[in-house]
Every structure is written in C-alpha cells, then in structure tokens.
C-alpha cells in the first residue's frame, strides 16, 4: 500500500474502504499462529489449573507465573531484540493479547506489566533508562506497575496532588503523595509514577523502584472481580527519586499517560475477544450436556438465539479490532520509513487512531458483558454458583467498562477527537456534513433496488455515515461553542459511530474472505455463508440502533418541520432490506452446537 493511501484515524466516517486494503483474522501467518500456540500452551499448563489459587492470592504465585511467562518470552513480544524481546509488530502483539485474554486475573496482571507497566519506559525512556530496565522487564526479572490514579483524580488524571520537589543539591526529586487502584502494586519492582513538579499545572512521570525508602503499601483491595490481581494503594513519603529517573521531559507526563492509554484501549479490545471465545465454548459445552424436558437445552430455539448473539458480538468485535490494528501497524511502519524513532512511531501510530481505539474499548467491553451475562443465563442456576467458571467470567468482565478510561469518557472522546480533527482540517467532517444537509430536500422514500450483495451492504454503510454526519453537523451548527456541554447528544453520536465501525469492519472482512476463496475449489462455502448470516443480522440490528440514537439526538435540538425533515432523513438513511434473523441465528447456533466450540 502506498503511503498516501494509508487511512487516517476517523476517516472511515468520510471515505469508502476497499476490502483488499484491510487485514482480517483469517490472514494470520504461521509464525503468528505459533506465538498464539505458545500462549495457549502456557495457559493450559500454568494458568487454567491454578485459577482458584490465583483468585485466593496465594503469596508469590502471581509473581512466579509472570516470571515463567517471561522465561518463555511472552512478556517481551513487542520489545525490540536489543532489549531481549521478540520485536514483533503491533498486530502480532494484539493477537497475543487476545490469546492471553481468557486468563482472568492473570491476564490483567500480565497486560498491566507488558502494557502500561513497560511501554512508558520503552517509548519515552532515554537510552540509559531503557538499557537499565527494559531487558529485565522483558524477561520477567523485574515486574512493573503504572501509578496514575489518586483518590481525587480518576478520569480527571491531571488533577492529581502527588508532588515532586527538587532537592537542594539538585540530585533528587522528593516525591510525596498517594496512588490507588494500582494493578500489580503489591509486588511490582518498577513503578511509573505521575506527579507534578513544584507548582507545575501538568504532570511529569518518574521511574520509581519499590525498595526505595519512603514507599509504603496498604493491604490488598477486596474487589468484586479480578480477585487474583494485586490492587493496592501506594504512599510516597519523602521518596528520593534520582533526577535521571525523570521519564521523558518535565511536564510530559500527561501526554505519556494519554498516549499509553490509546494503546491500552485497543489492547483491551483484543483481550476481551479471548475471554469471549472461551466463554462461548463453555456456554455451548454446557448447552450440549444439560437436559431439560427430556432433551438437550441446545435444542431450544431461545438458547440458540443466545448462542448466536454471543457469536455475532465476538465476530464483529474481532473484525473491527484487527482492521484498526493493521491500520496502526501500517502507520507505524510509514513513520519508521520516514526516519522516526521507533518509540515515537509507535506512540504516534496509536494516537492517530485514537477514535478507533476508544470506540473499540467501548464496543469490546460491552460485547463481553453481554456474552458473560447470557452465559450465566444458559447455565441457569449453576451459572450463579462459584463451582462453574462462568461465575468468575461474569464478575471479572465488569471492570472492563471502567479500565482504560470509563466507557462514558471514551464515548465522549470519540466525538471530541472527531470534532477537533475536523476543526484542524485533518478530516473534513463539516464540509461533508453540509453536503448531507443540502441533499435533504432531495431525499425520497427509499426503494430497495436489485443490486449485488456487496453493493447493497456498502450502500447501507454509506447511508449510516450520512445519518451520523447529519446529526453531528446539525448539532455543531446549533450549539457552536456550547456543543461541548451537550454530553447527552455526544453520547448519542458515539452510539451511532460505534456500530457503524463494527458493521463496516465486518462487511469488509466477509467481502475479503470471499475474495480469498474465489480461486480455491476446496474453499469452505459454509464458512462464508455463516459469515454472511452474521453480517446480515448485525447490519439489520445496527440500523435500528443508529436510528434510535440519532432520533434521540435530533429530538433534543430540533422542532417542527426541521425535526420532521431530519427524522425522515434518518429513517431513510437507516432503512435496510428485511432479514430473516431467526433463520440466520439458527444457522450460526447450529454450527456452534455441531462443533461444540467457538470456531468462527
């Protein structure tokens, strides 16, 4: 792909994407699959047999398991070879995150270490800092934590009170303050701590070692879920941090925090896929064993509906995550070819797709919440018992809507970033929105025309985009500078954008899948038919979701004839051909039941 063909973050709202230009999960190569297999073998040998011990926080167990993963190289997949890592690309690290995602509390600890624990030093550290810490973090000799949140500073991270004052001799920063909800905090050797220097208005970041004098820990928090992960409050009382342990530049801490969170968000989107696939397999296993009214409950249509919907949410999440991941990887590669340093290229590559990272975090976490909830329902009373694995999955899933910025914050971020980029001229949302508004008077009631399958689906997607631009453009025009205070409308717009991206990504995946099978006489036509069933149901449902969110927004700022015209336009933009969703879902569920495992 030529550099000038690479998409920019958020451009999916304006431009058509060709199926041949995206990456789909079916394209993972043999080396990537071997890394996944190593992850899965590790889980089978070390994690799944020890789930209860992990949840009970057996002393030293989590640290030991993390170090074993380090010995296998699993903590250094995205770390450069010069620092004892595997030097794999972004999309491979995402696939490994998916593979490890089903490991409950262990996956939380591991991803905190490899992500927010290691990446700030890898991407922002100077050569001395990277040489000192990264090899030991990659091999598990040292374990890491990320210390940002404070009792009075959660989503508003920059309001933190932790302070660092330069000592009289200029050799140390004297650190004082408190951090809370610190994952891995109970055992981490290395902490990235955010604090304000002197009277600065913005944060700086520091590399802190746990054995320095003045660091104390509260007892482990008792949590609703992810019980096996270490979560503590940490106190800093006159801790002497050598000046050479300032990470990045003074005042750069807030930028470090935000940029690392972009990566954390999309990685969370990948990790929930691993959990979802495992939970679906457990759901169908149980449905194929449990009898009621003299027959297996997997025979009941309502159970099939639940199983199929679990599959649809997983397949669409997976389609969207790996589309965005490849866009990020390609952008990183472009920056590297232009001579950018590797850490900066990774940071800017993810930041370019901040919109996609935020929406995928929301979509993936809410998809998993649905999947685990329905898994409990399929298990019935047994699902409420801690004797089954589903109870743990249900409890553990809830944190994902809070991790890496709450879903409310991320929804607002989707819209805020899109608006800001348009105002800067990076993407021309407003001009395109004006075109949609100018065309309103020409809209007639939509007639379904005889077109090819993919032409029809792409038209649906194009119309969904028009619906979004209509609402976003009119909202901006109505409220102007006060638009930022209309959070309910921003949430409505986000709830239009999120299913659009998932729908388009799934369409492109299915279309490319058919391209890959065109010349293959042995191609699995059943696989393609089921993929189309998933796509048909999802676009059909997304149309209603997009209309509802758009109508809620329009009804809050339009009246009279303008309101009628806008609602008519929304209705036309979200009309799709009828779908026999009952039959499509039964087809999906029947295949799942036949295979007795997730295999889509």
SULZI-V915947 format. One record per backbone hydrogen bond with DSSP energy under -1.0 kcal/mol. NH is the residue of the N-H (numbers start at 1). CO is the residue of the C=O. Records with the same first field share a line. If there is no record, write none. Layout:
NH->CO / CO
This chain:
5->2
6->3
11->8
13->10
14->11
15->11
21->18
22->19
27->24
28->25
33->29
34->30
35->31
36->32
37->33
38->34
39->35
40->36
41->37
42->38
43->39
44->40
45->41
46->42
47->43
48->43
50->47
51->48
54->50
55->51
56->52
57->54
58->53
61->58
64->60
65->61
66->62
67->63
68->64
69->65
70->66
71->67
72->68
73->70
74->69
76->73
83->80
84->81
85->80
86->76
87->79
88->77
93->89
94->90
95->91
96->92
97->93
98->94
99->95
100->96
103->100
106->103
108->104
109->105
110->106
111->107
112->108
113->109
114->110
115->111
117->112
119->115
122->118
123->119
124->120
125->121
130->126
131->127
132->128
133->129
134->130
137->133
138->134
139->135
141->136
142->136
145->190
147->192
150->153
153->150
157->155
159->156
160->157
163->176
164->196
165->174
167->172
170->167
173->241
174->165
175->239
176->163
177->236
179->234
180->149
182->232
184->230
185->182
187->184
188->184
189->143
190->143
191->208
192->145
193->206
194->147
195->204
196->162
198->164
200->197
204->195
206->193
207->245
208->191
210->189
212->209
215->212
216->235
218->233
221->231
229->226
232->182
234->179
235->216
236->177
237->214
239->175
241->173
243->171
245->242
246->243
247->205
252->249
253->203
256->252
257->253
258->254
259->255
260->256
261->257
262->258
263->259
264->260
265->261
266->262
267->263
268->264
269->265
270->266
271->267
272->268
274->270
275->271
276->272
277->273
278->274
279->275
280->276
281->277
282->278
283->279
284->280
285->281
286->282
287->283
288->284
289->286
290->286
292->295
295->292
297->290
298->287
299->296
300->297
304->300
305->301
306->302
307->303
308->304
309->305
310->306
311->307
312->308
313->309
314->310
315->311
316->312
317->313
318->314
319->315
320->316
321->317
322->318
323->319
324->320
325->321
326->322
327->323
328->324
329->325
330->326
331->327
332->328
333->329
334->330
335->331
336->332
337->333
338->334
339->336
340->335
345->341
346->342
347->343
348->344
349->345
350->346
351->347
352->348
354->351
357->353
358->354
359->355
360->356
361->357
362->358
363->359
364->360
365->361
366->362
367->363
368->364
369->365
370->366
371->367
372->368
373->369
374->370
375->371
376->372
377->373
378->374
379->375
380->376
382->379
383->380
384->381
385->382
388->385
393->389
394->390
395->391
396->392
397->393
400->397
401->398
402->399
403->399
407->401
410->406
411->407
412->408
413->409
414->410
415->411
416->412
417->413
418->414
419->415
420->416
421->417
422->418
423->419
424->420
425->422
426->421
427->421
429->427
432->428
433->429
434->430
435->431
436->432
437->433
438->434
439->435
440->437
442->439
443->440
451->449
456->452
457->453
458->454
459->455
460->456
461->457
462->458
463->459
464->460
465->461
466->462
467->463
468->464
469->465
470->466
471->467
472->468
473->469
474->470
475->471
476->472
477->473
478->474
479->475
480->476
482->479
483->480
485->482
486->483
487->485
490->486
491->487
492->488
493->489
494->490
495->491
496->493
497->493
498->494
500->496
501->497
502->498
503->499
504->500
505->501
506->502
507->503
508->504
509->505
510->506
511->507
512->508
513->509
514->510
515->511
516->512
517->513
520->517
523->520
525->523
528->524
529->525
530->526
531->527
532->528
533->529
534->530
535->531
536->532
537->533
538->534
539->535
540->536
541->537
542->538
543->539
545->541
546->542
547->543
548->544
549->545
550->546
551->547
552->548
553->549
554->550
555->551
556->553
557->554
558->554
563->559
564->560
565->561
566->562
567->563
568->564
569->565
570->566
571->567
572->568
573->569
574->570
575->572
581->579
584->580
585->581
586->582
587->583
588->584
589->585
590->586
591->587
592->588
593->589
594->590
595->591
596->592
